[in-house]
Amino acid sequence: MGNKWWWCIVWASLLCAGCASLMEKAGRTLDGSGRAEKKIAEYRSPALTLQQMRSKTGEDSLLITAEHFPALKIRANAPNEQGDFTITALDYLGSSPHGWNEYRIELSGTGNLVLGETTATLSIADEIETVGITDGRIRRYDTRISGTEALTNLRNRRERLLSLAEWINDPENPHAQECGSQKEFERYWKPILFPEVTKKNMRPEGWQQEGDRQVRAEDIRWNAGYTERIFPEALRPIRDSGTMLRDWEEAIDWIYIECEWNRITETLLGETVLHKK
């Protein structure tokens, strides 16, 4: 029996390592490191990490990551002699027990980088604008989706998540509340968004009322009356069809990123002094 359990533990460890390796390879596909891109220097501040990268062909670029949003990597061209650079893209790779979403969004923005012996001063004065998803891949269980199908799915999902984030952040939303972390965000919003699949003691008070209409989708009986009372019209069919729950289960970190996008860009804007690692 002891040997049997030992082999089970070994097999589970190898399986996890294989999944991690697969995720890492998937992430390298879009960020360029799969083409022998390597890090030549790294600078850090409490809020940001800046990496100078070099491709196999000798082309330099910058990668910027916000401390609390490791799924995002903001790409920029190498600075010119004056230190000016152009922000070009945002790479995202987020996983869930169901698979992963991977995409690149074209960005528009500029900045300046001044390098010292042990420090780097990063300045981004203007707002960073998102243009749209230009590349992406999806893995859902054993199914891999790429090309036009992946782009369509990712763009549609992003539109849904942007609508959800707009409602969550709406000051007139009576449930609106700032959350300091993704875990806090999940803990607060899941009972509001999906009381049907939340523990009874965590459900909003009075979420069920006499005469509420029920609809069945994704093997769940959704309280359409609650949907109509709480959600704006554009989100109601998304929730009652089970699509919102599927988005939540497959891309919770993406939802959190869309809700926190203003905070992410605020972290980048202004002048930041980073120290060489």
N, C-alpha and C positions, 0 to 999 in steps of 0.2 A: 504493500500500500504506500509505504514511504517513497519508494522509487517512482511509483505512478504519479504521486503528487509533485515530486521534484521535476519530472519531465513535463507536467502540465505548466508549472511555473516557468520553466525554460522556454517552452513553446509560446506562452503568452508574451514573454519578454521579447522573443524574436519577432513575433507578430507586431508588437508595438513599435519596435525599432524599424521594421519594414514600412509601417504606415508613416512614421516620421520621415524616413528617407524618401518615400514617395511624395509626401507633401513638399519636402525641400526641393526635390527635382521639379515639381510642378511650379513652384514659386520662381525657380531660376529661369523658367521658360520666358516669362515676360520681362523680368528685371534685367536680363542681359547676361547674368553671371553664368548661364549655361553656355555662353560663347566665350568662356575663359576670361570673363571680367574679374578683376581682382581689386582688393582694397589696398590703396597705397598710403593712406593716412586717415585718422579718425579723431574727431574733436567732440567733446561733450559738455553740455551744461545740464542743470537739473531738469530742464524741460525738453531739450532737443539733442539729437545726435546728428553730426554732419560727417559724411564719409566722402573722401576723394577716391574715385574709381578710375580704373584704366582697363580698356579692352585689349584683346589680343593684338589688335591692329594698331595699338598705341593711342586710341582716342580716349580723352579724359572726360569725366562727367562728375556730377555731384549727386549724392543721395541724402535726403533730409528726412529724419524720422522724429515724430513727436513721442515723448516718453510714455504716455498713457494710451497710445494708439499704435502698437507695433505692427498691426496688419497693414498699415499704410506706409508707402515709401514715395516721397516726392522727388522727382527727377529734374535735374537742371543741366544745361550745357556747362562746359568748363568756363571759368571766368576769363575775360580778356586781360590785357595788360593793366587796365584800370580797375580790374576786379569785378566788372559788371558781368552778369550772367542772365540767361533767360530760363524761366521755369517752363518745362515742356509737358510733363505728364505726372500722373499719380498712379502708382501700381498698388493693387490690393490683392491680398491672398488671405481668405478667411475660411476656417474649417469648422465642421460640426460632426456629430456622430453619423450624419447621413452622407457626408462627402465634403466638397469644397466649392467655393466660387472664386474665380480669379479673373481680374479685368484690369484694363488700362484706360484711364480717362485722360483726355487731352486737357491740359491746363494752359492758362495765359497769365503771365506775371513776370516780373523782373526783380533782380536783387543785386547786392554787391557783397563781395567777400574780400576782407583784408587779412592776410596771413602774417603772423609774427613767428618768433622762434618756438614758442610754446602755446600760443593762443591763436584763435581765429575769430574775427569780428564779422558776424553775419547781419546784414541789413536788408530788410524787405519793406519797402515803404508803401507800395500800392497793394490794393486788394487782389487776391488770387481768384481768378474766375475759372469755373469749370465749363468745358465745352461739350463733352459727351464721351461715351464709351466707344473706343476705337478697336479694341481687341479683347478677347476673353475666352475662358474655358470653364466648363462645369463638370464636376463629377458628382453623380447622384447614385449612391450605392455602387453597383457594378457598371453603371452606364457612364460613359464619357461623352460629353457634348462639346463640339467645337465649331468653328466656322460661322456661317450665317445663322444657324440655329442657336448657337450659344449667344451671339450678339443680340438676337431678337429677345431671347429669354432674359438676358442680363439687363437690357435696356427697359423691358417691360417691368421687371422687378424693381429697378431703380425708380421708375415713375411711381410705382405703388409705395415704395419706401419714402420717397420725397413727400408724397401726400400724407402719409402717416406721420412723418416727422413734423410737417407743417401744423397738423392738428395737435400733436403732443406739445409743441412749443408755443401754441397760440395762447397769449395772455388771457383771453376770454374763456379758455377751456378751464372749467372748474377743477379739473384733476391736475392741471399743470403744476409741476414741482421739479425743482432742480435736483439732480442726482449726481453725487460726486464720483461714482465709478460705475462700470458696466454691471457689476453684481448688484449694486443698489438699484440701478435702473431696472434690471430684470425683476428684482424682488418687488418693486413698487408697481410696475406697469403690467406684469402678467395677470394678476387678479382682475385688473380693470379691463384689459383687452379680452381676456378669455376666462371669465368666471366658471364656465362650464367644465373646464379641465383643471381647475384650481381646487386645492383643499377647501372644504366647506368653511373652516374657521378663518380663511383668508379672503373669502369672497366679499365684494362690496355689499353693504347693508341695503336691503330692499331691491336687490338686482332682479328678483323675480316678483312679478305682480300678477294679480288675478286677470285672466283674459289674455295673457301674453301668447302670441303666436309662435309656434315652434317650426323650424325647418331643419331637415336632415341633410348633412353633407360631410364627406370625409369620415363617415361612421360616427358622427357627433350630432346630437340634437342641439342646434343653436337657438338661443332665445332671441327671436327676431324683434320682439317688443323691446328688450333691453338695447338691442342694436339701434333701433329707431330713437330711443330716448337719449342715448349717449353719443352716438357717432354722427358726424356730418354725412350728408347724403352720398357723397362720392365714395366714402369708405364702407357703406353698409353692404353692398353686394360682395365686396372683397372679404369682409368678415363672415357673412352668412354662408359663403361658398367654401369656407375653410382655407381659402388662399392666404389670408392674413396669418393664420396659425402656421401654415407651411413656411411662409416667409420667416416667421419668428424662429421656428425650429431649425431652419437651414441657414439662416443668415442674421442671427441676433447681433453679432458684432457690427455688421453692416448697418443695421437699423440704428444702433447706438452711434455709429459714426455720422450718419445723416442727421441725427438729432443734435449732435455735438459739433457739427461742421463749423459753426461760427466760432466756437471756443478753440477749435483746432487752428483756424486761420489767425485768430487773435494771438495765439502762442507764437506763430511764425512772424507776425508783423512787428515792426520796430527793429531795434538793435539788440543783438544777443552776443555776448562774449562767451566763447567755448574754449575749453582747455584740451590740449593735445593729450591723447591717451597713450 
